[in-house]
Amino acid sequence: MSNVMKSQVIRNNGEWAVEASGLVKTFGDNRAVDGVDLNVRAGTIYGVLGPNGAGKTTTISMLATLLRADAGSARIFGYDVVKESNIVRQLIGVTGQYASVDESLSATENLIIFSRLLGLGRAEAKRKAAELLEEFSLTEAAKRPLKNFSGGMRRRLDLAASLIAQPPLIFLDEPTTGLDPRTRNQMWDTIRRLVKTGSTVLLTTQYLQEADELADRIAVIDRGRVVAEGTVNELKASVGTSSLQLSIQNSQDMLDTRRIVEQVLNVRSTVSSEIGKITAPMADADRVTDLLIALREAGIHLAELSVQKPTLDEVFLTITGHGVKEDEASSSNEPEKVLEVSV
């Protein structure tokens, strides 16, 4: 399908890249996906957050036509993933958790082969390969056999291969697993660039910071179910208000400071184990100005003031009763290595 036809598909369909309703997938006695609903707006980054075994990869596999759902339905840009799977496959790119490239070839050779399979001419394929190797900081290793690549380098090459055609919808299944912090930040920049240039990204991750940094909306999935959905700020607000943290210069002013904080904000405060620090819930940000005026009038000098929102870790813990990483060793809902292809 040409790029013109792809763009027409998106325009004709309207605002939704993914519409999934009641997706179910069972493996033996395990119900890996248990009635998942997802709606992903075109031109956004949508994060699916959860621990290993939560059902993230199986959900992606059904949306990408790699697994057939036992129940429910899904559409990609308006096309049914079962009845119109051939069209869907031309509109998506899929990157799994493990490299799906030929170890006997160099990085350049792999990318050229993928480019040629996608219809690029020889010269264009070479140009695209060089561009992607530069994008993913692999230029110096371009001619090295893949068997000599580190895990992180192989991961980056796999991602590069999946982006050759830059399809309208890109599924990234834990794309930064195994990457060092610097390379992970580079990957985040690449994902943002993809969206700015017209793609939609559905991203699964168990990295809380990754979801916080990238996603316009997040679905929290646990044990095969979507247990919460919304923007990052909506999810954080659902588990409580922000907190105001004060550090005062003179610890002898602690009692007076607490009294003023509690009176002005109409809350109960707590004293940190660290000398001179007070924390109080802050439901109304407008009252902070009143508090600062009251402290100044009382002659109390602040060393530091900050506002702390709830973290995504607190969101997940509150909603599910456990942390994102907690179930990794014991989770068995979901088969491993489901996604080992680049579409």
C-alpha positions as CSV (number, residue, x, y, z in Angstrom):
1,M,0.0,0.0,0.0
2,S,1.4,3.4,-1.0
3,N,2.0,6.2,1.5
4,V,-0.8,8.2,-0.3
5,M,-3.3,5.3,0.2
6,K,-2.2,5.0,3.8
7,S,-2.8,8.7,4.5
8,Q,-6.2,8.4,2.9
9,V,-7.1,5.5,5.2
10,I,-6.3,7.6,8.2
11,R,-8.2,10.7,6.9
12,N,-11.2,8.6,6.0
13,N,-11.3,6.8,9.3
14,G,-11.2,9.9,11.5
15,E,-9.6,10.2,14.9
16,W,-9.1,6.6,16.1
17,A,-6.1,4.5,15.3
18,V,-7.1,1.6,17.5
19,E,-10.6,0.5,18.7
20,A,-10.6,-2.7,20.8
21,S,-13.6,-4.1,22.7
22,G,-13.7,-7.1,25.0
23,L,-10.5,-8.8,23.8
24,V,-10.0,-12.2,25.4
25,K,-7.2,-14.7,24.9
26,T,-6.8,-18.0,26.9
27,F,-3.8,-20.3,27.0
28,G,-4.8,-23.6,28.6
29,D,-6.1,-22.7,32.1
30,N,-4.6,-19.2,31.9
31,R,-6.8,-16.3,30.8
32,A,-4.0,-14.1,29.7
33,V,-6.3,-11.3,28.4
34,D,-9.6,-10.9,30.1
35,G,-11.9,-8.4,28.3
36,V,-9.5,-5.6,27.4
37,D,-10.9,-2.4,25.9
38,L,-8.6,0.1,24.3
39,N,-9.2,3.3,22.3
40,V,-6.1,5.0,20.9
41,R,-6.4,8.4,19.2
42,A,-4.5,8.9,16.0
43,G,-1.3,11.0,16.3
44,T,-0.7,10.2,20.0
45,I,1.5,8.0,22.1
46,Y,-0.6,5.5,24.1
47,G,1.1,3.6,26.9
48,V,0.1,0.2,28.3
49,L,1.7,-0.2,31.7
50,G,2.0,-3.4,33.7
51,P,4.3,-6.1,35.0
52,N,5.5,-9.1,33.0
53,G,2.6,-11.5,32.6
54,A,-0.1,-8.8,32.8
55,G,-1.3,-9.5,29.3
56,K,0.4,-6.6,27.5
57,T,2.2,-8.6,24.8
58,T,-0.7,-10.8,24.1
59,T,-3.0,-7.8,23.6
60,I,-0.5,-6.3,21.1
61,S,-0.3,-9.6,19.3
62,M,-4.1,-9.7,18.8
63,L,-4.2,-6.1,17.6
64,A,-1.3,-6.8,15.2
65,T,-3.0,-9.9,13.7
66,L,-0.3,-12.2,15.1
67,L,-2.8,-13.9,17.4
68,R,-6.5,-14.4,17.0
69,A,-8.7,-13.4,19.9
70,D,-11.0,-15.9,21.5
71,A,-13.6,-13.2,22.0
72,G,-14.0,-9.5,21.4
73,S,-13.2,-7.3,18.4
74,A,-10.6,-4.8,17.2
75,R,-10.2,-2.3,14.4
76,I,-7.1,-0.5,13.2
77,F,-8.0,2.8,11.4
78,G,-11.4,1.3,10.9
79,Y,-10.3,-2.1,9.5
80,D,-11.2,-5.3,11.3
81,V,-8.1,-7.1,12.4
82,V,-9.6,-10.5,11.5
83,K,-11.7,-9.9,8.4
84,E,-9.3,-7.3,6.9
85,S,-6.0,-8.5,8.3
86,N,-4.1,-8.0,5.0
87,I,-4.9,-4.3,5.0
88,V,-4.2,-4.0,8.7
89,R,-0.7,-5.5,8.2
90,Q,0.2,-2.8,5.7
91,L,-0.8,-0.1,8.2
92,I,1.3,-1.2,11.2
93,G,4.8,-1.9,12.3
94,V,5.6,-4.3,15.2
95,T,8.7,-4.5,17.3
96,G,8.9,-7.2,19.9
97,Q,11.1,-7.6,22.9
98,Y,13.8,-9.5,21.2
99,A,15.9,-8.9,18.0
100,S,14.4,-10.4,14.9
101,V,17.4,-10.0,12.6
102,D,19.9,-12.4,10.8
103,E,23.0,-12.8,13.0
104,S,25.1,-13.9,10.1
105,L,24.8,-10.5,8.4
106,S,26.1,-7.1,9.3
107,A,23.8,-4.3,10.6
108,T,23.9,-2.6,7.2
109,E,23.1,-5.8,5.3
110,N,20.2,-6.5,7.5
111,L,18.6,-3.1,7.1
112,I,19.2,-3.1,3.3
113,I,17.5,-6.5,3.0
114,F,14.5,-5.3,5.1
115,S,14.3,-2.1,3.0
116,R,14.4,-4.1,-0.3
117,L,11.6,-6.4,1.0
118,L,9.5,-3.3,1.7
119,G,9.9,-2.2,-1.9
120,L,12.7,0.3,-1.7
121,G,15.2,0.5,-4.6
122,R,18.9,-0.4,-4.1
123,A,20.1,3.2,-3.7
124,E,17.2,4.2,-1.5
125,A,17.7,1.1,0.7
126,K,21.4,2.0,1.2
127,R,20.5,5.6,2.1
128,K,17.8,4.5,4.5
129,A,20.1,2.0,6.2
130,A,22.8,4.6,6.7
131,E,20.2,7.1,8.1
132,L,18.8,4.6,10.6
133,L,22.2,3.5,11.7
134,E,23.1,7.1,12.5
135,E,19.7,7.6,14.2
136,F,20.4,4.7,16.6
137,S,24.1,5.3,17.1
138,L,25.2,2.2,15.2
139,T,27.3,3.7,12.4
140,E,30.6,2.6,13.9
141,A,29.4,-1.0,14.1
142,A,27.6,-1.0,10.7
143,K,29.9,-3.6,9.2
144,R,30.3,-5.7,12.3
145,P,28.7,-9.2,12.3
146,L,25.6,-9.3,14.6
147,K,27.1,-12.2,16.6
148,N,29.5,-9.6,18.0
149,F,26.8,-7.1,19.0
150,S,25.8,-6.5,22.6
151,G,22.2,-7.1,23.7
152,G,21.5,-3.3,23.6
153,M,23.0,-2.9,20.1
154,R,20.9,-5.8,18.8
155,R,17.8,-4.2,20.4
156,R,18.5,-0.9,18.7
157,L,19.0,-2.6,15.3
158,D,15.7,-4.4,15.7
159,L,13.9,-1.1,16.4
160,A,15.6,0.5,13.4
161,A,14.4,-2.3,11.1
162,S,10.8,-1.8,12.2
163,L,10.9,1.9,11.4
164,I,12.1,1.6,7.8
165,A,8.7,2.2,6.3
166,Q,7.4,4.4,9.2
167,P,3.9,3.0,9.1
168,P,0.9,5.0,10.4
169,L,0.6,2.8,13.6
170,I,3.7,1.4,15.4
171,F,3.4,-1.2,18.1
172,L,6.4,-1.0,20.4
173,D,6.5,-3.9,22.9
174,E,8.9,-2.8,25.7
175,P,11.2,-1.0,23.3
176,T,13.9,0.0,25.7
177,T,14.4,-3.3,27.5
178,G,18.1,-3.9,27.9
179,L,19.2,-0.4,26.9
180,D,21.4,1.8,29.0
181,P,20.0,5.2,30.2
182,R,21.6,7.3,27.5
183,T,20.4,5.0,24.7
184,R,16.9,4.9,26.3
185,N,16.7,8.7,26.2
186,Q,17.7,8.6,22.6
187,M,15.0,6.1,21.9
188,W,12.4,8.3,23.6
189,D,13.5,11.2,21.3
190,T,13.0,8.9,18.3
191,I,9.5,7.9,19.5
192,R,8.5,11.5,19.9
193,R,9.9,12.3,16.4
194,L,7.8,9.5,14.9
195,V,4.6,11.0,16.3
196,K,5.5,14.5,15.2
197,T,6.0,13.2,11.7
198,G,2.6,11.5,11.6
199,S,2.7,8.1,13.2
200,T,0.7,6.8,16.1
201,V,2.5,4.7,18.8
202,L,1.1,2.1,21.1
203,L,3.8,1.4,23.7
204,T,3.9,-1.3,26.3
205,T,6.3,-0.9,29.1
206,Q,7.0,-1.8,32.7
207,Y,9.2,1.3,33.2
208,L,7.1,3.9,35.1
209,Q,9.4,6.7,34.0
210,E,9.0,5.7,30.4
211,A,5.2,5.9,30.6
212,D,5.4,9.2,32.4
213,E,7.8,10.7,29.9
214,L,6.1,9.6,26.7
215,A,2.5,8.7,26.9
216,D,-0.4,11.0,26.2
217,R,-2.7,8.5,27.8
218,I,-2.1,5.3,29.8
219,A,-3.9,2.0,30.3
220,V,-2.9,0.2,33.5
221,I,-3.2,-3.5,32.9
222,D,-3.0,-6.2,35.6
223,R,-3.7,-9.9,35.3
224,G,-5.3,-9.5,31.9
225,R,-7.6,-6.6,32.7
226,V,-7.5,-2.8,32.2
227,V,-7.8,-1.6,35.8
228,A,-7.4,2.2,35.1
229,E,-7.1,4.5,32.1
230,G,-6.4,8.2,31.6
231,T,-3.8,10.8,31.2
232,V,-0.8,10.7,33.5
233,N,-2.2,13.6,35.6
234,E,-5.6,12.0,35.7
235,L,-4.2,8.8,37.0
236,K,-2.0,10.6,39.6
237,A,-5.0,12.7,40.7
238,S,-7.1,9.5,41.2
239,V,-4.9,8.4,44.1
240,G,-4.6,11.6,46.0
241,T,-3.6,15.2,46.0
242,S,-0.2,16.8,45.6
243,S,1.9,17.5,48.6
244,L,3.6,20.7,49.6
245,Q,7.1,20.3,51.1
246,L,8.7,23.1,53.0
247,S,12.2,23.5,54.5
248,I,12.7,26.3,57.0
249,Q,16.0,28.0,57.7
250,N,15.6,28.1,61.5
251,S,14.4,24.8,63.1
252,Q,13.2,26.8,66.1
253,D,10.4,28.1,64.0
254,M,9.0,24.6,63.4
255,L,6.0,24.8,65.7
256,D,5.0,28.2,64.4
257,T,5.4,27.1,60.8
258,R,3.3,24.0,61.3
259,R,0.5,26.0,62.9
260,I,0.5,28.5,60.0
261,V,0.6,25.8,57.4
262,E,-2.4,23.9,59.0
263,Q,-4.4,27.1,59.5
264,V,-3.9,28.5,56.0
265,L,-4.2,25.2,54.0
266,N,-6.8,23.8,56.4
267,V,-4.9,20.4,56.6
268,R,-2.9,18.3,58.9
269,S,0.9,18.5,58.3
270,T,3.7,16.0,59.0
271,V,7.2,16.7,60.1
272,S,10.0,14.9,58.2
273,S,12.7,13.0,60.0
274,E,15.0,15.4,58.3
275,I,15.3,18.5,60.6
276,G,13.4,21.6,59.4
277,K,11.1,19.9,56.8
278,I,7.3,19.9,56.8
279,T,5.0,18.1,54.3
280,A,1.3,18.9,53.9
281,P,-1.4,17.8,51.4
282,M,-2.2,20.5,48.9
283,A,-5.7,20.3,47.4
284,D,-5.8,24.0,46.3
285,A,-2.7,25.4,44.7
286,D,-4.1,28.9,45.0
287,R,-3.7,28.8,48.8
288,V,0.1,28.5,48.5
289,T,0.4,32.2,47.8
290,D,-1.6,33.0,51.0
291,L,0.7,30.6,52.9
292,L,3.8,32.4,51.7
293,I,2.4,35.8,52.7
294,A,1.5,34.4,56.2
295,L,5.0,33.0,56.7
296,R,6.7,36.2,55.6
297,E,4.5,38.2,58.0
298,A,5.5,35.9,60.8
299,G,9.1,36.4,60.0
300,I,9.7,32.8,59.0
301,H,12.3,32.3,56.3
302,L,12.1,29.3,53.9
303,A,15.2,27.4,52.7
304,E,13.2,25.5,50.1
305,L,9.6,24.9,48.8
306,S,8.4,22.3,46.3
307,V,5.3,20.6,45.2
308,Q,5.3,16.8,44.8
309,K,2.7,15.0,42.7
310,P,1.8,11.4,43.3
311,T,4.1,9.1,41.3
312,L,3.0,6.4,38.8
313,D,4.4,3.9,41.1
314,E,2.0,5.0,43.8
315,V,-0.8,4.9,41.2
316,F,0.0,1.3,40.3
317,L,0.4,0.2,43.9
318,T,-2.9,1.9,44.9
319,I,-4.9,0.4,42.0
320,T,-3.4,-3.1,42.0
321,G,-2.1,-3.6,45.5
322,H,1.4,-4.4,44.3
323,G,4.3,-2.7,42.4
324,V,5.0,-3.0,38.7
325,K,8.1,-5.1,39.2
326,E,6.8,-7.3,42.0
327,D,5.1,-10.0,39.9
328,E,7.9,-10.4,37.3
329,A,9.5,-13.6,38.7
330,S,6.2,-15.4,39.3
331,S,3.9,-14.2,36.5
332,S,2.9,-16.9,34.1
333,N,-0.3,-15.6,32.5
334,E,1.4,-14.8,29.3
335,P,3.7,-16.7,26.9
336,E,7.1,-15.2,26.5
337,K,8.6,-14.0,23.2
338,V,5.3,-13.8,21.4
339,L,6.5,-10.9,19.3
340,E,9.6,-11.8,17.4
341,V,8.8,-10.3,14.0
342,S,9.0,-7.0,12.3
343,V,6.0,-6.4,10.1
